[in-house]
Amino acid sequence: MIKLFKINHHIVDTSQFDPLLNDGVVEEFEQKIADFVGAKYACSFHSATMAIMLSLLEEETTTITVPSILPPVVANAILCSGHKINFRDDVDWVGHSYILHHFSNYKIIDSAQQIYQGQYTQEANNNDLIIYSFYPTKPVSGYDGGLIVSNNKNKIDRLRILSRNGMSLEENSWERKVILPGWKMYMNSIQAYITTKNFEKLEEKTRRFEEIKIYYNRELGLHNTSNHLYRIRVRDNQQFIQQMNKKGIQCGLHYKALHNMGYYKTPGISLPKSDLEEKTTASIPYNEALTDEEVERVAKEVKPHVITP
């Protein structure tokens, strides 16, 4: 089977961490990501969902409008942080970053599907927050995890306190005091170790993605730009995925429209691009482990099904 994603596997010697849950490897990882994207400060979390929730938690209740074509965990985090939610008809963000919300003097950027050198300096201002995900299938994969970067130290310190059970930031744990209600949401040493190892492969991984993308674009007549997902439009994506599976090619769906789904179903709303997207787009194999022969085979099998713009 030609896989949609590549998941790296690691053997971890936990004896190298002291303490196990929050060794210096976590801080080293945070600084590496901050330096790479051009931000001054970073705070890591057990998941990007937790990062989203904490970033929104202490703001005055408002309505946050996000794309309907979106992972449900983002909408869940918005509601669990005490806000209301609306959906907009945006289908172009997938595989890139998007603005989660503009507050009065800063914005939050959800970049779970994109990371590149100097990103903070290009997309953000000093008070802004950018959120990254290290879910196993993301550009920098890991044992799950998330991270927020900013040039605003006060914001990052506040998030760190909230993610560490609301405790102050003294270096010695026995000196810390509970200064506000918080959660156990910090990234642990094992997560940081695995994600650091995968981050070290990002340059090589990105180079291979560029090669595959150029080939797919040429062969399929498309102009895709993401280094996370390669999506195509077909007549019926469910049928297409089944057909490709029979040929030994794993494809996927990113994503269904939330305004048509379960708890988030919103009768009467008109989002025609999102309605079309959830029925006609599919992601094809796009990972650094693909051989040239596999890339050629995928393009050949997929091409008859592609609806070009």
C-alpha positions as CSV (number, residue, x, y, z in Angstrom):
1,M,0.0,0.0,0.0
2,I,1.3,3.5,-0.9
3,K,0.8,5.4,2.2
4,L,-0.8,8.9,2.5
5,F,1.6,10.0,5.3
6,K,4.9,8.8,6.7
7,I,5.1,8.2,10.4
8,N,8.6,8.1,11.9
9,H,9.3,5.6,14.7
10,H,11.8,6.2,17.5
11,I,13.3,4.2,20.4
12,V,13.5,6.5,23.5
13,D,15.8,5.9,26.5
14,T,13.8,7.5,29.3
15,S,16.8,7.2,31.7
16,Q,18.3,10.3,30.0
17,F,15.5,12.6,31.3
18,D,15.6,14.0,34.8
19,P,12.9,14.7,35.7
20,L,11.0,12.5,33.2
21,L,8.1,14.8,32.6
22,N,9.8,18.1,32.2
23,D,13.5,17.8,31.5
24,G,15.6,20.5,29.9
25,V,14.9,18.8,26.5
26,V,11.5,20.6,26.5
27,E,13.0,24.1,26.9
28,E,15.7,23.3,24.3
29,F,13.0,22.2,21.8
30,E,10.9,25.3,22.5
31,Q,13.9,27.6,21.7
32,K,14.8,25.7,18.5
33,I,11.3,26.2,17.1
34,A,11.2,29.9,18.3
35,D,14.6,30.6,16.6
36,F,13.5,28.8,13.4
37,V,10.3,30.8,12.9
38,G,11.9,34.0,14.1
39,A,10.1,34.5,17.4
40,K,11.6,35.4,20.8
41,Y,9.6,33.1,23.1
42,A,7.8,29.8,23.0
43,C,5.6,27.6,25.3
44,S,4.9,24.0,24.5
45,F,1.8,22.0,25.3
46,H,0.6,18.4,25.4
47,S,-1.4,19.0,22.2
48,A,-2.2,21.9,19.8
49,T,-5.9,21.6,20.9
50,M,-4.8,22.5,24.4
51,A,-2.7,25.4,23.1
52,I,-5.8,26.8,21.3
53,M,-8.0,26.5,24.3
54,L,-5.5,28.2,26.7
55,S,-4.8,31.0,24.2
56,L,-8.5,31.8,24.1
57,L,-9.4,31.1,27.7
58,E,-8.9,34.4,29.4
59,E,-10.3,36.7,26.7
60,E,-13.7,38.3,27.1
61,T,-16.4,36.1,25.6
62,T,-16.8,36.7,21.9
63,T,-17.9,35.0,18.7
64,I,-15.0,33.4,16.7
65,T,-15.6,32.8,13.0
66,V,-13.6,30.0,11.5
67,P,-13.7,28.0,8.3
68,S,-16.3,25.3,8.2
69,I,-13.8,23.0,6.5
70,L,-11.8,22.5,9.7
71,P,-10.7,19.8,12.1
72,P,-13.5,19.5,14.8
73,V,-10.9,19.8,17.6
74,V,-10.5,23.5,16.8
75,A,-14.2,24.2,17.2
76,N,-14.2,22.1,20.4
77,A,-11.4,24.2,21.8
78,I,-13.2,27.4,21.0
79,L,-16.4,26.4,22.8
80,C,-14.5,24.8,25.7
81,S,-12.7,28.1,26.2
82,G,-16.0,29.8,26.7
83,H,-16.5,31.5,23.3
84,K,-19.2,31.2,20.6
85,I,-18.6,30.0,17.1
86,N,-19.6,30.9,13.6
87,F,-18.5,29.4,10.3
88,R,-17.3,31.0,7.1
89,D,-17.0,29.7,3.6
90,D,-13.2,29.4,3.4
91,V,-11.7,26.3,1.7
92,D,-8.4,27.7,0.6
93,W,-6.6,27.7,3.9
94,V,-6.2,23.9,4.1
95,G,-2.5,22.9,4.2
96,H,-1.4,26.4,5.3
97,S,-2.0,28.8,8.2
98,Y,-5.1,30.9,8.8
99,I,-6.1,33.6,11.3
100,L,-8.1,32.0,14.1
101,H,-9.2,35.4,15.5
102,H,-8.3,39.1,15.7
103,F,-8.6,40.6,19.1
104,S,-8.2,44.3,19.8
105,N,-4.4,44.5,19.8
106,Y,-3.2,41.1,18.5
107,K,-4.2,38.0,16.5
108,I,-4.0,34.3,16.9
109,I,-2.7,32.3,13.9
110,D,-3.4,28.6,13.7
111,S,-0.5,27.1,11.8
112,A,-1.0,23.5,12.6
113,Q,-0.4,22.6,9.0
114,Q,2.5,24.8,8.1
115,I,5.9,25.8,9.5
116,Y,8.8,27.5,7.7
117,Q,11.9,29.5,8.5
118,G,11.1,33.1,9.5
119,Q,7.4,32.5,9.5
120,Y,6.7,34.7,12.6
121,T,8.5,37.7,11.1
122,Q,6.5,37.3,7.9
123,E,3.0,36.6,9.3
124,A,2.9,38.1,12.8
125,N,3.4,41.3,14.8
126,N,5.0,41.4,18.2
127,N,1.9,40.7,20.3
128,D,0.6,38.0,18.0
129,L,0.5,34.3,18.8
130,I,1.2,31.5,16.3
131,I,0.1,28.0,17.2
132,Y,1.8,24.8,15.9
133,S,0.9,21.2,16.0
134,F,3.2,18.2,16.3
135,Y,0.5,15.5,15.7
136,P,2.2,12.5,14.1
137,T,1.0,13.5,10.5
138,K,1.9,17.2,10.7
139,P,5.0,18.8,8.9
140,V,7.0,18.5,12.1
141,S,5.6,15.2,13.5
142,G,5.9,14.0,17.1
143,Y,4.2,12.0,19.8
144,D,1.4,14.7,19.6
145,G,2.1,18.1,21.1
146,G,1.6,21.8,20.4
147,L,3.5,25.0,20.8
148,I,2.8,28.8,20.8
149,V,5.4,31.4,19.8
150,S,5.3,35.1,20.3
151,N,7.5,38.2,20.9
152,N,5.3,39.1,23.9
153,K,7.0,37.5,26.9
154,N,4.1,38.3,29.3
155,K,1.7,36.3,27.1
156,I,4.0,33.3,26.9
157,D,4.7,33.4,30.6
158,R,1.0,33.5,31.4
159,L,0.4,30.5,29.1
160,R,3.2,28.6,30.7
161,I,1.7,29.2,34.2
162,L,-1.7,28.1,33.0
163,S,-0.3,24.9,31.4
164,R,1.7,24.0,34.6
165,N,-1.2,23.7,37.0
166,G,-1.4,27.5,37.5
167,M,2.0,27.4,39.4
168,S,4.6,30.1,39.4
169,L,7.8,29.6,37.3
170,E,10.6,29.1,39.9
171,E,13.2,26.7,38.6
172,N,12.9,24.4,41.6
173,S,9.5,22.7,41.7
174,W,9.3,22.8,45.6
175,E,9.5,26.6,45.5
176,R,6.5,27.1,43.1
177,K,3.2,28.4,44.4
178,V,-0.3,28.1,42.9
179,I,-1.1,31.6,41.7
180,L,-4.2,30.9,39.6
181,P,-6.3,28.0,38.5
182,G,-4.5,26.0,35.8
183,W,-4.2,22.7,34.1
184,K,-1.7,20.0,33.5
185,M,-1.2,20.7,29.8
186,Y,2.5,21.0,29.3
187,M,4.6,19.0,26.8
188,N,6.6,16.2,28.4
189,S,10.2,15.2,27.8
190,I,9.3,12.2,25.6
191,Q,7.2,14.3,23.3
192,A,9.9,17.0,23.1
193,Y,12.6,14.4,22.4
194,I,10.7,12.7,19.5
195,T,9.6,16.0,18.0
196,T,13.1,17.4,18.1
197,K,14.4,14.4,16.2
198,N,11.8,14.9,13.5
199,F,12.4,18.6,13.4
200,E,16.0,17.9,12.5
201,K,14.7,16.2,9.4
202,L,12.4,19.1,8.3
203,E,14.8,20.6,5.7
204,E,15.3,17.3,4.0
205,K,11.6,16.5,4.2
206,T,10.6,19.8,2.7
207,R,13.0,19.4,-0.1
208,R,11.5,16.1,-1.0
209,F,8.0,17.5,-0.7
210,E,8.9,20.2,-3.2
211,E,10.1,17.6,-5.7
212,I,6.9,15.6,-5.4
213,K,4.7,18.7,-5.6
214,I,6.4,19.9,-8.8
215,Y,5.9,16.5,-10.4
216,Y,2.2,16.2,-9.3
217,N,1.5,19.8,-10.4
218,R,2.9,19.2,-13.8
219,E,1.3,15.8,-14.4
220,L,-2.1,16.8,-12.9
221,G,-2.4,20.3,-14.3
222,L,-2.6,21.9,-10.8
223,H,-0.9,24.6,-8.9
224,N,-0.9,23.3,-5.3
225,T,1.5,25.0,-2.8
226,S,1.1,23.2,0.5
227,N,4.0,21.2,2.0
228,H,1.6,19.2,4.2
229,L,-1.3,18.0,2.0
230,Y,-1.7,17.5,-1.7
231,R,-5.4,17.7,-2.4
232,I,-7.3,17.2,-5.7
233,R,-10.9,17.6,-6.7
234,V,-12.8,14.6,-8.0
235,R,-16.4,13.9,-8.8
236,D,-17.1,11.8,-5.7
237,N,-14.4,11.7,-3.1
238,Q,-15.8,8.7,-1.2
239,Q,-16.0,6.6,-4.3
240,F,-12.6,7.8,-5.4
241,I,-10.9,6.8,-2.1
242,Q,-12.4,3.3,-2.4
243,Q,-11.2,3.0,-5.9
244,M,-7.7,4.0,-5.1
245,N,-7.6,1.7,-2.0
246,K,-8.3,-1.2,-4.3
247,K,-5.3,-0.2,-6.3
248,G,-3.1,-0.1,-3.3
249,I,-3.0,3.7,-2.9
250,Q,-4.1,5.2,0.4
251,C,-6.0,8.5,0.0
252,G,-7.8,10.7,2.6
253,L,-10.4,13.4,3.2
254,H,-9.4,16.8,4.6
255,Y,-12.0,17.8,5.9
256,K,-15.7,17.5,6.2
257,A,-17.8,20.7,6.7
258,L,-18.5,21.3,10.4
259,H,-21.7,23.2,9.6
260,N,-23.1,19.9,8.3
261,M,-21.9,17.8,11.2
262,G,-23.5,16.5,14.4
263,Y,-23.3,19.1,17.2
264,Y,-22.2,21.8,14.9
265,K,-24.9,21.3,12.3
266,T,-26.2,24.7,11.4
267,P,-29.6,24.7,9.5
268,G,-30.2,27.5,7.0
269,I,-26.5,28.6,6.7
270,S,-25.3,29.0,3.1
271,L,-21.7,27.9,2.6
272,P,-21.6,26.6,-1.0
273,K,-17.9,26.3,-1.4
274,S,-17.6,24.2,1.8
275,D,-20.6,22.0,0.8
276,L,-18.9,21.3,-2.5
277,E,-15.4,20.8,-0.9
278,E,-16.4,18.1,1.5
279,K,-17.9,16.0,-1.3
280,T,-15.3,16.5,-4.0
281,T,-11.8,17.0,-2.5
282,A,-9.4,14.2,-1.5
283,S,-5.8,14.1,-0.4
284,I,-3.4,11.8,-2.3
285,P,-0.1,10.2,-1.0
286,Y,2.4,13.0,-0.2
287,N,5.3,12.1,2.0
288,E,9.1,12.1,2.0
289,A,9.3,8.3,1.9
290,L,7.7,8.0,-1.6
291,T,9.9,6.7,-4.3
292,D,9.9,8.3,-7.7
293,E,8.2,5.2,-9.0
294,E,5.5,5.4,-6.4
295,V,4.9,9.1,-7.2
296,E,4.7,8.3,-10.9
297,R,2.2,5.5,-10.2
298,V,0.0,7.7,-8.0
299,A,-0.1,10.5,-10.6
300,K,-0.9,8.0,-13.4
301,E,-3.8,6.4,-11.4
302,V,-5.2,9.6,-10.1
303,K,-5.0,11.7,-13.2
304,P,-8.2,10.4,-14.9
305,H,-10.2,11.4,-11.9
306,V,-8.9,14.9,-11.4
307,I,-11.2,17.8,-12.1
308,T,-8.9,20.8,-13.0
309,P,-9.9,24.4,-12.3
